């Protein structure tokens, strides 16, 4: 029964995520074409959002998982990829619903159903898949370093790019999320540092929880 449910989650989840990302990208491009026409800039920015990157990763992992699902234990490396993906999607859901719900993001008007899939439904699907799908290997605490590597690199890339890239429509530095913009944050980089630390804490806690779950079923099986 768990395998059947996992199949359904992975098939439905991968299709929903791919559709949500594609439709939102189309809307963003359409908005820009009807506006100031900086389409290349908007596309580059679209794929700089952590939400988009984590959802694309989740869509790929769920799709590949359709063909790798079996009763046998999956390769440890694949369990690590799934654990990281689950952590990122959980972080996406938590950060969005705490800090960004109701905020219009810079890539243009959002598609309501796409927005809900990317920030609510997809994180729930990935988390449920991690909980119930057979084959998951137990992962130790050291795996957390591998999980946090990507978000750390993303934060560095985002802050560096934001300081160097100017929005041709406004002439201002471009940041994917308002709380990462030192020019609009209440206390500049201090506020940004606070939010980055908060997100790092969420990622760390989520990652630790994901790794704990990976060991839980092995102990109780």
Secondary structure, DSSP 8 states (H G I E B T S, - for coil): -HHHHHHHHHHHHHHHHHHHHHHHHHHHHHHHHTTT--HHHHHHHHTT-HHHHHHHHHHHHHHHHHHH--SS---HHHHHHHHHHHHHHHHHHHHIIIIITT---TT-S--HHHHHIIIIIHHHHHHHHHHH-TT-----TTHHHHHHHHHHHHHHHHHHHHHH-B-TTTSSB--SSGGG-TTTSTTTHHHHHHHHHHHHHHHHHHHHHHHHHHHHHHHH-
